[in-house]
Amino acid sequence: MRLRDEAFYLQGAPSRHRAEIRVRFGARVPVNDDLAFSIRFTTGDPRVPTVPNQPLGDFLTRKPFYLDQATLVYRPRFARALTLGAGKFGYPVLRTELTWDNDLNWEGAYEQLAVTSGRTTMRLVAVQSVFAELSAGPDANMYGEQGLVAVKMGPHELQAAVASYTFRQVDRIAVALANGDLKTHNTNALRSNAAGAVVGYQSAFSLVDTIVQATLVTARREYPVSLLANWVVNADGPSDRNQGFWLEAACGRATSPRTWRLAYRFVRIEREAVLSAYNFSEMYGTNLRGSYTLVSYQPAPRVNLEFEGFFSRWITAAEGAANPLLRRLHGVVRVTF
């Protein structure tokens, strides 16, 4: 359960505060030695797959609860390196919110092959996710592949991963955004017909996503240092607007009483670098540069007090428009049970 107070500050606009609640409830059940089933429910709006928050202050109405994950995972005893999953599932790949929001879950199937030799682990993942199934035309799909190598160097670990995400019939997503079937943000350029109706994106999307992450154990084991760099390029996008960068440094985990976690991120995402409907929901998609700060403290077991700050501007503002700094501040109480 998470309780959050959110404040918005933007020059030229009224300041705004809102209270939000997020509740998740789930279970993982082994069916037999090879098969497991997991299920999770969450608050939120079913048309906003990247935001599970439910605002307080809707005239005391009840808050909806929806199916968030439902997954079957098969790991055969005769080939433990192989994992097959299907349903609505969390990410089986290494990624950041530069490309995919933390609260999004793919739908479809994935296959994973993981092999460990000494201090080195190699993992290959393939994903087939359906975004829109239509009777009157081709479906909208995403096909993803990732190769990852993780190497342990004493207590430290270095990971490097390269992924490819190819979208088919992606214009279906733009149309869903325009007609309200999907209510995430959009900052990608759109195409319209002669009547002014949205018919698709100006760009196609075929992403190459590269991540390097180092985890360093310090003298105080509760305070490991994590350094991460993420670069994405849309191979089908215009060359002057098709790249994104995400740099992150963090210290600590805040997973035991009286410990802290500090984190900082710098983000720069060009307009057509990623599909803005599904990336970091807190920073409004693409065509932006900004930073993120986090301070988390655990005063008691399974209780965290957190402060988050998001600060961003457009890379390219609309002609003649101002480009003030948007400040979003979060005060959070998070309980895990």
N, C-alpha and C positions, 0 to 999 in steps of 0.2 A: 504494500500500500504506500502511495506517495501523496503527500499534501504539498501544494506548491502555490506560492504567491508570485505573480508575474507582473513586472512593471515595464512599460514602454515609454521611452523618451525620444522624441524626434522633433528637431527644431521646426517651428512653423505648424505643429500639430499639437492638440491637447495631450497631456500626459494621461496614461491609462494604467489602471491596476485591475487584475482579475485573479480570483482564486480558482484553483483546479484540483481535481482528485483523479488519481489513477489507481485502479485495483486490478491485480492479476491473480488468477487462481488456476493451478494446474496440477497434473499428476503424470508420473511415468510408471507404466506397469509392464513387467516382463511377462510375455505370453508363454514362452518356453525358452530353451537354451539358445535358440537362434533368433527369435522374434520379440520385439518390444513395441509397445504402443504408448504414445504420449499425447496429452490433450491439454489445452490451456484456453481460458476465457479471459477477456479483458473488457474494461470500459472503453468508451469512445463512440465515434460516429462511423457506421459501416462504409460510408463513402469517402472516408479519410484514412487510408490504410497506414499512413506514416505517423498518425497522432492518436495515442490511446487516452489522452486526457479528456476529462469531462468537466466543463466549467460549472462552478457553483453560482447560483443566482438566476436560474431559469424558472423563476416563480414557484420554487419548491417542488418542481416536477420530479418524478422518479428518473433514475439514471440508467440508461440501457447497458446491457452486458452481452457480449458477442463472442462467437467462436474465433479464437485468435490463431491457434495451431491445432492440428490433428494429424499425426504422423505415424506410419508404420515403418520401422527400421529393421532390416534383415541383415544379420551377420552370421553366415553359415559356419558351423563348427569346423568344417573341413577346409575353410579358407578365411581365417580371421582377418586377413589383410583387406578383405572385400566388405564394403558396406553398401547396401541398397536402401534407399529411402523413398517414400512416396506420400503424397497428401498435401497438407499445408504446413510448411516446416520453416524453422529458423535456418540461418545461413550455414551451409557446410563449408564455406570458403573463408579465407582471411580477407577482410575488406575494411574500409572506413566509411564514414558518412559522406565523404566526397562523392561517392557513387551511389551508395544505398543507405537509407535511413535505418537507424538501429531498431525501430519499431515495426518495420516492414517484414512480412513473411512471404516467401515464394510459394507458388502452387504448381504442383506437377510431380517431377521425380528427379532424383539425383543418384549418381554412382560414384563411389570413392574407393581408391586403392591406396593403402598406406603401408609402407615398408620401413622398418627401422634396422639399421646395421651399425652397431657400435654407438657412437654419439651422433649419428646422422639419421634423420627421418626424411623420407621423400613421400609426397602425397600428390596424387592426381585426382581431380574431381571434375565430373561433367554434370551439368544441370540442364534440364528441359522444363521451362516454366511457361504456362499459358496465362496470358493477360486478358484476352477476350475471346470467347468462343461464339461464333456467329453462324447461323444457318444460311445466311444469304451471301456468303463470301469467305475468303480465307481468314483463318484465325490470326490473332495477334499473339506472337510468341517471343520468348527470349531463350537463346541457346548460349550457355556459358561453359567455359573450361578454365581450369586453373592448375598450374603446376607449382608446388611449394617445396622448398628445401629448408630444413631446420637443423642447425648444428649446435651442439652443446660444447662449450669451451670451459671446462671446470664447472662452476656453478652458473655461469653466464650462458645466454642463448642468443643466437643470431638466426633470423628468419628472412627469407627472400621469396617472393611470390609474384608470378605474372599470370594475369587472367585476361580472357577475351569474353566480351559480352556482345552478342549480335542480336539485334531486334528485327523482327519481321512484322510487316503491316503495322508499323508504329503509329501511323496516322490515326488508327482507331483510338489511341490514347488521347490525342489532341481533340478529337471530336467528343469524347466522353467528358473531357474537361470543359469544353464549350457548352455542352447541354446539361451539365450538372450531375451526370452519373458518377463522376469522379470529382472530388473537391479538394485536391491538393493544389499547391501553388504551381504556376507556370511562368517561367522567364525565358523559355526558348522562343525563337521567332516562328510565327504561324503563317499558313497559307489560307486564303479565303477565296470563295468563288465570286461570280459577278454580283450575286445578291448580298454579299458581305458575310455569308456563313462560313465558319471555320471548317476546312476540309482536311487539314493536316499540318505537319511541320514543314518548315523550309529546308531542314536538314534531315538526312538519314542518320542513324546511330549505330556505330560499330566500335565499341570501346576496347582499348588496350589499357589495362590497369596494373601498375607496377608498385609493389610495396616492399620496403626493407624495414625491419624492426629489430632493434637490439634491446635485450633485457639484461640489466647488470645488477647482480646481487651485491649489496653493500655490507658494511660491518654490522648494521642493524637490519636484520632480515625482514622486519616489517616495512622497510623503506627501500625497496628495489627502485632502480632508475630505468625508465623505459624511454627510448628514442625511436621515433617513427618518421619515415618519409614516404609519401604516396604521390605518385604522378599518374595522371590519366590523360589519354589523348583519344579523341573521336576521329577515327580514320576516315569517316564519311562526312566530317564537318568541314566548314570553311577554314583554311589554314590560319587565318588571323583570329579565330574565335573558338578554337577546338581543344584547348588544353586546360588542365586544372592541377593545382598543387595543394598539398595538405602536409604541414610539418607539425609535429607534436612532441612535447617533452612532458614527462610526468615523474613524480617521486612519491612513493608510498602506495598503500592499498586501502587503508581505512577499513579493514575487515576484522579487526579485533579492538576491544575497548581501549580508549585513550590513545588511538593512533590517527594519523592524518593522511590525506592524499592531496597533493597539489598538482595541477595540470595546466598547460598552456598550449594553444593551437594557433597557427597562422594558416589562413585559407585564402586562395585566389582561384576563382573558377570562371573561365570565360563562358560566353553565352551558350555556345553549342557544345561544350565539353562533355556534358552528361545530360541525361534525361531529367529535367528539373522536377518533374512530378514525383520522383521517388528518392531524391537525395535528401540531405540534411534539412529537416523541416524547420529547425529553429533559425535558419539563416536565409530563408527565402530563395532557395534554388541556385541559380547561376548568375553570371554577369555581376559578380560581387567580389570584394576583397574584405577581409575582416579577421578578427581574432576572438578567441574564446578562452575564458579563465574559469577554473574550478578550484574550490576549496571544500574538502569533505572531512568531517570529523565524526568519529564514532564514540559517543559518550557511554554507551552501554551495549551489551551484545545485541546484534541485529538491528540497531537503531543508528541512522546516520543523519547528521545535520549538514546541509550543503548550501553553498552560495555559488551561483553560476552567473557569468556575465558574457553577453554576446554583443560585439561592436562591429558594425559593417557599413560599407558604402557601396554604391554601384561602381563598377569599373567604367562603364559608359552610361551617363545619364541621358534621358530623353532631351532632344534639342531644346534649349532655352529653359530647361528645368534645373532647379537647385539639386544639390547632391549632399544633403546633410548626413551626419553620422546617426545611425539608428542604434540606440542602446536598449537592450533587453536584459533585465536583471531578474534572477530567480532566487527566492528563498525556499528551501526544500526541507521537508521532514520525510524520511524514507524508512519504512519498517519492513523487514523480511521475516517471515515466520513459516 
